Structures are given as C-alpha cells and as structure tokens.
C-alpha cells in the first residue's frame, strides 16, 4: 500500500509516518517492478509496527524506548528475559510517575484547603 493508504488505515497523518521513517522506526520499500516513480510501499509489517508505536506512545513510552522495543521484538536481538526486563523497567518508571502525580495532587488539595 502507498503512504496515504497506510495513514488512513492506521489513523495517523502522512507527516507522522514520515517522522517515524526518519526516526528509523519504520521503513517503506520501493517496488522493484515499478520504475516510473519513486513511491514507497508499505506492507502489513509496517501496519503492525505503527500500531505498536502508537500503543506504546499512548502508555508513555518515549521514541527511544519504542525503538528499543521494536529492536527487541522484531530484531530478535534480545532474549525473552531481556524483553521482560525492558517492560518491567517501564512499569517501575510508571509507578514512580504515579507516586509523583499523587503527591502533586495532595499538594494541590492542601493548597485548596488553605484558601
């Protein structure tokens, strides 16, 4: 599929897809049978990667962390134990963020009570 089709299918802009391409998170392929244009084509693997990227972003992963996850899942360079460690590290970071947010909420409530 072409980039416009991919954008519609996944629900992101063409600009977003280009950004992820420049970041090295996804890559389109030129069709060797077509010599009349320089269009990139995207397959189901790109759809799957984009969906993973969007899901990971929605739960707070950074682009660097997403790149690490993509390498882990698609590059087969990490063991199962290493993959679990990456995810557990993110859970720990999220737990810390939740604690910080709860403390911030408490401080705001304290300010309200003092008014």
Residue pairs with C-beta under 8 A, 6 or more apart in sequence:
1 9
1 41
1 42
1 43
2 39
2 40
2 41
2 42
3 14
3 17
3 18
3 28
3 39
3 40
3 42
4 14
5 42
6 17
6 42
6 46
6 47
6 50
7 13
7 14
7 16
7 17
9 47
10 17
10 47
10 50
10 51
10 54
11 54
12 50
12 54
17 26
17 50
20 26
20 50
20 53
21 27
21 28
23 63
23 67
24 67
25 49
25 53
25 63
25 66
25 67
25 70
26 42
26 46
26 49
26 50
26 53
27 46
28 40
28 41
28 42
28 46
29 40
29 41
29 42
29 43
30 38
30 39
30 40
30 41
31 39
31 41
45 74
49 70
49 74
52 66
52 69
52 70
52 73
53 66
53 70
56 65
56 66
56 69
57 66
59 94
60 90
60 93
60 94
60 97
61 69
61 90
65 86
65 90
68 86
69 86
71 77
71 78
72 78
72 82
72 83
72 86
73 83
78 86
